[in-house]
Amino acid sequence: MTDTLVLYTNPMSRGRIARWMLEETGVDYRTEIVPFGPPMKTDAYRATNPLGKVPAIVHGDAVVTECAAICAYLADAFPDAGLAPAPSARADYYRWLFFAAGPLEQAIVNRALGVEVPPERRGMVGYGSFATMMDTLEMAVTRHAFVAGDRFSAADVYVGSHILWGLGFGSIEARPAFEAYGARMKERPAHQRATALDDAATTAAAPPS
């Protein structure tokens, strides 16, 4: 596909995940920074994302929201980037991509909000307990060099973003396995480019001191 690709984002949001994924594809795209507050709730932007949140991408006639969906979509839309395994080898790719989008994010957000799930109610939540979630995440990043095997994939963009963010803000335990995996993610040239772009956008948007 050669349609124009637009990223709607804010550098202080999960939009950093979408930016990293776009940089991994190597395709050209335009960035639209959407400020928090009323600009995200306008009818014009809600036509792109009814939740009034970022990120979102528009690729020709296709509109994609939700970071995990954006990662999966871009991997399929630009196969030459090699960011998804062959269809017959996608079991771990799908497994850990959706694990991070569901149980992992639920566990991290609930903990940040101070939500404690009583032991007798753990069967009602997808992650059981925070300790179980951390052990499962550690297994995901230590079985192979990358979560879907021996090659980097879009699943690493999503899982890696959660780990790097969590380590930076203390919402994920600083286990050696997570730190080692996070260090490998930071070595990605695309991650470095994306970080520089978002950091520059953050600086540009900051009010004068």
C-alpha positions as CSV (number, residue, x, y, z in Angstrom):
1,M,0.0,0.0,0.0
2,T,1.3,3.5,-0.9
3,D,-1.5,5.6,0.7
4,T,-0.5,8.4,3.0
5,L,0.0,7.3,6.6
6,V,-0.7,9.7,9.4
7,L,0.1,9.2,13.1
8,Y,-2.1,11.0,15.6
9,T,-0.2,11.1,18.9
10,N,1.0,13.0,21.9
11,P,4.6,12.5,23.0
12,M,3.5,12.0,26.6
13,S,1.3,9.1,25.8
14,R,1.1,5.5,24.6
15,G,1.6,7.1,21.2
16,R,5.3,6.5,21.7
17,I,4.6,2.8,21.1
18,A,3.0,3.6,17.7
19,R,5.9,5.9,16.8
20,W,8.5,3.2,17.6
21,M,6.5,0.7,15.5
22,L,6.4,3.2,12.6
23,E,10.1,3.8,12.8
24,E,10.7,0.0,12.7
25,T,8.7,-0.2,9.4
26,G,10.9,2.5,7.8
27,V,7.9,3.9,5.9
28,D,7.2,7.6,5.5
29,Y,4.4,9.0,7.7
30,R,3.1,12.4,8.8
31,T,2.7,13.2,12.5
32,E,-0.2,15.1,14.0
33,I,0.3,16.1,17.6
34,V,-3.0,16.2,19.5
35,P,-2.9,18.1,22.8
36,F,-4.5,16.6,25.8
37,G,-7.9,18.0,26.9
38,P,-10.5,19.6,24.6
39,P,-8.5,19.0,21.3
40,M,-8.8,15.3,21.8
41,K,-12.5,15.5,22.4
42,T,-13.5,17.5,19.3
43,D,-16.0,16.0,16.9
44,A,-13.3,16.2,14.2
45,Y,-10.8,14.0,16.2
46,R,-13.5,11.7,17.5
47,A,-14.3,10.8,13.9
48,T,-10.9,9.1,14.0
49,N,-11.0,7.7,17.5
50,P,-14.4,7.9,19.2
51,L,-12.7,7.4,22.6
52,G,-11.0,10.8,22.1
53,K,-7.6,9.3,22.9
54,V,-4.2,8.8,21.1
55,P,-2.6,7.1,19.3
56,A,-4.4,6.5,16.1
57,I,-3.2,5.9,12.6
58,V,-4.9,6.6,9.3
59,H,-3.5,4.7,6.3
60,G,-5.5,5.6,3.2
61,D,-9.1,4.6,4.1
62,A,-8.0,2.4,7.1
63,V,-8.3,3.8,10.6
64,V,-6.6,1.9,13.4
65,T,-6.6,2.6,17.1
66,E,-5.3,0.7,20.1
67,C,-1.5,0.2,20.3
68,A,-1.4,-3.6,19.9
69,A,-3.7,-3.4,16.9
70,I,-1.5,-0.6,15.4
71,C,1.6,-2.8,15.8
72,A,-0.1,-5.8,14.3
73,Y,-1.6,-3.8,11.4
74,L,1.7,-2.1,10.5
75,A,3.6,-5.4,10.6
76,D,1.1,-6.9,8.1
77,A,0.7,-3.7,5.9
78,F,4.5,-3.5,5.4
79,P,5.7,-7.1,5.3
80,D,9.1,-6.2,3.8
81,A,10.1,-4.8,7.2
82,G,10.0,-8.4,8.6
83,L,8.2,-7.5,11.8
84,A,5.9,-10.5,11.9
85,P,6.8,-14.2,11.7
86,A,5.4,-16.3,8.9
87,P,1.7,-17.1,9.5
88,S,2.6,-20.7,10.4
89,A,5.0,-19.5,13.1
90,R,2.9,-16.9,14.8
91,A,1.8,-18.7,18.0
92,D,4.1,-16.9,20.4
93,Y,3.8,-13.7,18.4
94,Y,0.0,-13.6,19.0
95,R,0.3,-15.0,22.4
96,W,2.6,-12.4,23.9
97,L,1.2,-9.5,21.9
98,F,-2.3,-10.1,23.3
99,F,-1.0,-11.1,26.8
100,A,0.6,-7.6,27.0
101,A,-2.5,-5.9,25.7
102,G,-4.8,-7.6,28.1
103,P,-3.7,-9.2,31.4
104,L,-0.4,-7.4,31.7
105,E,-1.8,-3.9,31.2
106,Q,-4.7,-4.7,33.5
107,A,-2.4,-5.8,36.2
108,I,-0.1,-2.8,35.9
109,V,-2.9,-0.2,35.8
110,N,-4.8,-1.8,38.7
111,R,-1.7,-1.8,40.8
112,A,-1.0,1.9,40.0
113,L,-4.6,2.7,40.9
114,G,-4.3,0.9,44.2
115,V,-6.8,-1.8,43.2
116,E,-6.2,-5.0,45.2
117,V,-7.9,-8.1,44.0
118,P,-8.9,-10.3,47.0
119,P,-7.4,-13.8,46.7
120,E,-10.9,-15.3,46.5
121,R,-11.7,-13.1,43.5
122,R,-8.5,-13.6,41.5
123,G,-10.3,-16.0,39.1
124,M,-12.4,-13.0,37.9
125,V,-9.5,-11.1,36.5
126,G,-7.4,-12.1,33.6
127,Y,-4.0,-11.9,35.4
128,G,-4.8,-13.6,38.7
129,S,-2.2,-11.8,40.9
130,F,0.5,-9.3,40.2
131,A,3.2,-11.8,41.2
132,T,1.9,-14.4,38.8
133,M,1.9,-11.8,36.1
134,M,5.5,-10.8,36.7
135,D,6.6,-14.4,36.7
136,T,4.8,-15.0,33.4
137,L,6.3,-11.9,31.8
138,E,9.7,-13.0,32.9
139,M,9.2,-16.3,31.2
140,A,8.2,-14.5,28.0
141,V,11.4,-12.5,27.8
142,T,13.8,-15.2,28.8
143,R,12.8,-18.2,26.6
144,H,14.4,-16.7,23.5
145,A,16.2,-13.5,22.6
146,F,12.8,-12.0,21.6
147,V,9.3,-12.9,22.7
148,A,8.3,-14.6,19.4
149,G,11.6,-16.4,18.9
150,D,15.1,-15.5,17.7
151,R,14.0,-12.5,15.6
152,F,12.6,-9.1,16.7
153,S,9.0,-8.6,15.9
154,A,6.1,-6.2,16.4
155,A,5.3,-8.1,19.6
156,D,8.6,-6.9,21.0
157,V,7.6,-3.3,20.3
158,Y,4.5,-3.7,22.4
159,V,6.0,-5.9,25.2
160,G,9.2,-3.9,25.2
161,S,7.4,-0.6,25.5
162,H,5.5,-1.9,28.6
163,I,8.7,-3.1,30.2
164,L,10.7,0.0,29.5
165,W,7.9,2.3,30.7
166,G,7.4,0.1,33.7
167,L,11.0,0.1,34.7
168,G,11.2,3.8,34.2
169,F,8.2,4.5,36.4
170,G,8.6,1.7,38.9
171,S,5.4,-0.1,37.9
172,I,7.3,-3.2,36.9
173,E,9.7,-5.0,39.2
174,A,13.3,-4.3,38.3
175,R,14.2,-7.9,37.7
176,P,17.5,-8.7,35.9
177,A,15.6,-10.4,33.1
178,F,13.5,-7.3,32.5
179,E,16.5,-5.0,32.6
180,A,18.4,-7.2,30.2
181,Y,15.5,-7.4,27.7
182,G,14.9,-3.6,28.0
183,A,18.5,-2.9,27.3
184,R,18.2,-5.0,24.1
185,M,15.2,-3.0,23.1
186,K,17.0,0.3,23.6
187,E,19.7,-0.8,21.2
188,R,17.2,-0.8,18.4
189,P,18.0,2.2,16.0
190,A,14.3,2.6,15.4
191,H,13.6,2.9,19.2
192,Q,16.4,5.5,19.4
193,R,14.9,7.5,16.5
194,A,11.4,7.4,17.9
195,T,12.5,8.4,21.4
196,A,14.5,11.4,20.0
197,L,11.4,12.5,17.9
198,D,9.1,12.2,20.8
199,D,11.5,13.9,23.3
200,A,11.9,16.8,20.8
201,A,8.1,17.1,20.5
202,T,7.7,17.1,24.3
203,T,10.3,19.9,24.6
204,A,8.6,21.9,21.8
205,A,5.2,21.5,23.5
206,A,6.4,22.5,27.0
207,P,5.3,26.0,28.2
208,P,8.1,28.5,28.5
209,S,9.6,28.7,32.0
